[in-house]
Amino acid sequence: MSLEHTLSISEFKMFQKLIYEEIGISLAEHKRTLVQSRLRKWLNEFNLNSYEELYEKIANDSSSQMLMLLVNAITTNVTSFFREENQWIYLQNNIKELFDEPNKTIRIWSAACSSGQEPYSIIMFLKEHLSNFHQWDIKILATDISEDILKKAIKGIYTQKDIENMPKHVVLKYFDIFKNSNGSKNFVIKDELKQYIVFRSFNLVTGNFLMFKNKFNLILCRNVMIYFDRPTQNQLLEEFAKLLKENSRLFIGHSESIHTKNSKYKLAAPSIYKPN
Ligand SMILES: C[S@@+](CC[C@H](N)C(=O)[O-])C[C@H]1O[C@@H](n2cnc3c(N)ncnc32)[C@H](O)[C@@H]1O
């Protein structure tokens, strides 16, 4: 196939619909070249002659493996340790009020955890700031739609660049450090942290929320709702509201917002909400 082959408007519309229905992401028209460049390698890989053939292959694959390729090609996995600094300061200032259950349980959901920096930041934070940490029953559920990125999250292997903004004493305490033959270093999350986190794949748009048996003290759904349209965001916020404990919080990304008319939530601090 020629490199000049372009994703036609009608082909783009087919992918646009599939991506909206299966992943919940609404792709604007101007994303056509982005989708084209992300999908091009699969034409070569599967020896296909057009994007339409690729569409057929994905749409007709009952194993969903092809759909996963699409997910991995389209979604952005950008993340970092202790992202959205104001939320960590808020947690530190409100830790006693937020986690005060007599039965000493903490349930947290990192709802689009990408390569794991978000749930690992939570457990590092709790280890650093929760008094009598070992007396608590703590479970962090970390989910993402992308199975590829979850594999990375489970391994918990990071580069020098990934950890560069973290205090050195935190890195030394929670990572095993390995030197590679080329002189670079790998920073691997210690097992003592991993034991608190369960990684699972979950699609926030098409997933079955009835599978959640317990409510959460804190849900983080950061920097993913921005890809969804308002109806999809509202539907997701409805589901989260049912899963939040009375004295709980929902953290969203700083460029995301919940409409002031949404009666299920009230603003606690920028990008932090309480259930109403
Ligand atoms: C930009 S990352 C955000 C990671 C992290 N929450 C943060 O704020 O740093 C967005 C993540 O959302 C995931 N994602 C996209 N669509 C999703 C969906 N429908 N259900 C669940 N996760 C989704 C992507 O795979 C990606 O890992």
The ligand as a Tripos MOL2 file, in Angstrom:
@<TRIPOS>MOLECULE
LIG
   27    29     1     0     0
SMALL
NO_CHARGES

@<TRIPOS>ATOM
      1 C1         -4.2240   10.6510   30.0950 C.3       1 LIG1
      2 S1         -4.3370    9.0970   30.8970 S.3       1 LIG1
      3 C2         -4.6780    9.6240   32.5520 C.3       1 LIG1
      4 C3         -3.9270    8.8140   33.5780 C.3       1 LIG1
      5 C4         -4.0980    9.2790   35.0370 C.3       1 LIG1
      6 N1         -5.4670    9.1870   35.4710 N.3       1 LIG1
      7 C5         -3.5860   10.6900   35.2280 C.2       1 LIG1
      8 O1         -4.3660   11.6190   35.3700 O.co2     1 LIG1
      9 O2         -2.3750   10.8710   35.1970 O.co2     1 LIG1
     10 C6         -5.9140    8.5410   30.3050 C.3       1 LIG1
     11 C7         -6.1450    7.0580   30.4930 C.3       1 LIG1
     12 O3         -7.5260    6.7900   30.2560 O.3       1 LIG1
     13 C8         -7.6470    5.5150   29.6620 C.3       1 LIG1
     14 N2         -8.9560    5.4340   29.0030 N.ar      1 LIG1
     15 C9         -9.3780    6.0070   27.8430 C.ar      1 LIG1
     16 N3        -10.6470    5.6920   27.5650 N.ar      1 LIG1
     17 C10       -11.0640    4.9060   28.6000 C.ar      1 LIG1
     18 C11       -12.2920    4.2450   28.9050 C.ar      1 LIG1
     19 N4        -13.3560    4.3520   28.0910 N.pl3     1 LIG1
     20 N5        -12.3670    3.5030   30.0290 N.ar      1 LIG1
     21 C12       -11.2950    3.3910   30.8610 C.ar      1 LIG1
     22 N6        -10.1080    3.9850   30.6300 N.ar      1 LIG1
     23 C13        -9.9940    4.7360   29.5130 C.ar      1 LIG1
     24 C14        -6.4700    5.4600   28.7060 C.3       1 LIG1
     25 O4         -6.1290    4.1150   28.3710 O.3       1 LIG1
     26 C15        -5.3840    6.1930   29.5090 C.3       1 LIG1
     27 O5         -4.5530    5.2970   30.1970 O.3       1 LIG1
@<TRIPOS>BOND
     1     1     2 1
     2     2     3 1
     3     2    10 1
     4     3     4 1
     5     4     5 1
     6     5     6 1
     7     5     7 1
     8     7     8 2
     9     7     9 1
    10    10    11 1
    11    11    12 1
    12    11    26 1
    13    12    13 1
    14    13    14 1
    15    13    24 1
    16    14    15 ar
    17    14    23 ar
    18    15    16 ar
    19    16    17 ar
    20    17    18 ar
    21    17    23 ar
    22    18    19 1
    23    18    20 ar
    24    20    21 ar
    25    21    22 ar
    26    22    23 ar
    27    24    25 1
    28    24    26 1
    29    26    27 1
@<TRIPOS>SUBSTRUCTURE
     1 LIG1         1 GROUP 0 **** ****
